[in-house]
């Protein structure tokens, strides 16, 4: 994926309503596959207090 495609991906995820922390975790999951960053449905996510 080139930088232009990555930029569009990030902008699209923001338009869908992902907050910066959720977006960063998603991108970490895509790159690493680490279970700790695996996305959860938006209606099931825990809010950081």
MODELLER restraints for C-alpha pairs under 7 A, 6 or more apart:
rsr = mdl.restraints
at = mdl.atoms
rsr.add(forms.Gaussian(group=physical.xy_distance, feature=features.Distance(at['CA:13:A'], at['CA:23:A']), mean=6.97, stdev=0.5))
rsr.add(forms.Gaussian(group=physical.xy_distance, feature=features.Distance(at['CA:25:A'], at['CA:37:A']), mean=5.12, stdev=0.5))
rsr.add(forms.Gaussian(group=physical.xy_distance, feature=features.Distance(at['CA:26:A'], at['CA:37:A']), mean=6.29, stdev=0.5))
rsr.add(forms.Gaussian(group=physical.xy_distance, feature=features.Distance(at['CA:26:A'], at['CA:38:A']), mean=6.77, stdev=0.5))
rsr.add(forms.Gaussian(group=physical.xy_distance, feature=features.Distance(at['CA:26:A'], at['CA:39:A']), mean=6.08, stdev=0.5))
rsr.add(forms.Gaussian(group=physical.xy_distance, feature=features.Distance(at['CA:28:A'], at['CA:37:A']), mean=6.46, stdev=0.5))
rsr.add(forms.Gaussian(group=physical.xy_distance, feature=features.Distance(at['CA:29:A'], at['CA:37:A']), mean=4.94, stdev=0.5))
rsr.add(forms.Gaussian(group=physical.xy_distance, feature=features.Distance(at['CA:29:A'], at['CA:38:A']), mean=5.56, stdev=0.5))
